[in-house]
Amino acid sequence: MKIENFSNTNPKLSSEQKGAKDRMIELLSAGKIDLALEVKQKANLPEQEIQSQEVREVIEKQFAYFVSAGLGYLAQELIEGFNVSKELADKAARKGIIWALEHLESGDFDNIVIPMSEEFHLVLDTEELVQAAKIGIDRLSVRVENNNEIKRIKNFFGIKP
């Protein structure tokens, strides 16, 4: 038996694979999921590299951004293409919803917050989300034409006037 066969149970990346991983991370950071997937497949990157902390952090950030922008289909592409765990998807979706609530613009509640929370099965009555909604309401309250939307959001979250 050759000992070297056992010492290589965690193979190192080739220089081409290292370059491909860096490029994939760069593309993920830019939101170019389709191109990042292409690089991942062509380089035949090991799953342990795809699930590395470095890649997961970029995926979480992009996932949260996609949710906050109402781009659930791109978040779904991340889940499918990069084997995103339910735990990471839930965490990132919650971050995205919180950001969307804190930065509400007219129409965002109906067009982003509700659809994204339904798509990713988020419960919107947690204290953290209620606090984010209050911040968003403050942003909306500078314009009189947002009064009806503000009332609906307050009612939805059970926020007293």
C-alpha positions in Angstrom: 0.0 0.0 0.0 1.3 3.4 -0.9 1.0 6.0 1.9 0.7 8.9 -0.5 -2.7 7.6 -1.6 -4.0 8.3 2.0 -2.3 11.6 2.4 -4.3 13.2 -0.4 -7.8 12.8 1.0 -8.2 16.6 0.9 -6.8 17.4 -2.5 -5.4 20.9 -3.1 -6.8 23.0 -5.9 -4.8 23.3 -9.1 -3.8 26.8 -10.0 -6.5 26.8 -12.7 -9.1 25.8 -10.1 -7.9 28.6 -7.7 -8.2 31.1 -10.5 -11.7 29.8 -11.3 -12.8 30.0 -7.7 -11.6 33.6 -7.5 -13.4 34.4 -10.8 -16.5 32.6 -9.5 -16.5 34.7 -6.3 -16.0 37.9 -8.4 -18.9 37.0 -10.6 -21.1 36.1 -7.6 -20.2 39.4 -6.0 -21.3 41.2 -9.1 -24.6 39.3 -9.2 -23.8 37.4 -12.3 -25.1 34.0 -11.2 -25.3 32.4 -14.6 -21.6 33.2 -15.4 -20.5 32.1 -11.9 -22.3 28.8 -12.4 -20.6 28.4 -15.7 -17.2 28.9 -14.2 -18.0 26.5 -11.3 -19.0 23.8 -13.8 -16.1 24.2 -16.2 -13.5 24.2 -13.4 -15.1 21.2 -11.8 -14.6 22.8 -8.4 -14.9 20.4 -5.4 -18.1 20.8 -3.3 -16.0 21.7 -0.3 -14.7 24.7 -2.1 -18.3 25.7 -3.1 -19.3 25.4 0.5 -16.3 27.2 1.9 -16.8 30.2 4.3 -15.5 32.6 1.7 -18.0 31.5 -1.0 -20.9 31.2 1.5 -20.4 34.8 2.7 -20.6 36.1 -0.9 -23.7 33.9 -1.6 -25.4 35.2 1.6 -24.7 38.8 0.7 -26.0 38.4 -2.8 -29.0 36.4 -1.7 -30.0 39.1 0.8 -29.6 41.7 -1.9 -31.8 39.8 -4.4 -34.5 39.4 -1.8 -34.3 43.1 -0.8 -34.7 44.0 -4.4 -37.6 41.6 -5.1 -35.5 39.3 -7.3 -36.5 36.0 -5.8 -35.8 34.1 -9.0 -32.1 35.0 -8.7 -32.1 33.9 -5.1 -33.6 30.7 -6.2 -30.9 30.3 -8.8 -28.3 30.6 -6.0 -30.1 27.9 -4.0 -30.2 25.5 -6.9 -26.8 26.2 -8.5 -24.7 26.4 -5.3 -26.6 24.0 -3.0 -27.4 26.7 -0.5 -28.6 25.2 2.8 -32.0 26.0 4.1 -30.3 27.7 7.1 -28.3 30.0 5.0 -31.2 30.8 2.7 -33.5 31.6 5.7 -30.8 33.8 7.3 -30.1 35.7 4.0 -33.8 36.1 3.1 -34.5 37.5 6.6 -31.6 40.0 6.2 -33.0 41.0 2.8 -36.5 41.5 4.1 -35.2 43.6 7.0 -33.2 45.8 4.6 -36.3 46.2 2.4 -38.4 47.1 5.4 -35.9 49.6 6.7 -35.5 51.2 3.3 -39.2 51.2 2.2 -40.2 53.3 -0.8 -43.8 53.7 -1.9 -45.1 50.3 -3.2 -42.2 48.2 -1.8 -44.4 46.6 0.9 -46.7 45.1 -1.7 -44.2 44.5 -4.4 -41.2 43.3 -2.4 -41.8 42.5 1.2 -45.0 40.5 1.0 -44.0 38.4 -2.2 -40.5 37.7 -0.9 -41.6 36.7 2.6 -44.1 34.4 1.0 -41.6 32.9 -1.5 -39.1 32.2 1.2 -41.7 31.3 3.9 -40.7 34.0 6.4 -42.9 34.8 9.3 -43.2 38.6 9.4 -44.4 39.1 13.0 -41.0 38.8 14.8 -39.9 41.8 16.9 -36.9 42.3 14.6 -39.1 42.7 11.6 -41.6 44.9 13.4 -38.7 47.2 14.4 -37.5 47.3 10.7 -41.1 48.1 9.6 -41.1 51.0 12.1 -37.9 52.4 10.5 -39.5 52.0 7.1 -42.7 53.7 8.2 -40.6 56.7 9.3 -39.1 56.9 5.9 -42.5 56.7 4.2 -44.1 59.3 6.5 -42.2 62.2 4.8 -44.7 62.1 2.0 -48.4 62.6 2.5 -49.3 60.3 -0.4 -47.9 57.3 1.5 -50.5 57.6 4.3 -52.6 54.7 3.1 -49.6 52.5 2.7 -48.4 53.4 6.2 -51.8 52.5 7.7 -51.7 49.1 5.9 -48.2 48.4 7.2 -49.0 49.4 10.7 -52.1 47.3 10.6 -50.2 44.3 9.2 -47.5 44.5 11.9 -49.9 45.5 14.7 -48.2 48.8 15.2 -50.2 51.2 17.2 -50.5 54.8 15.8 
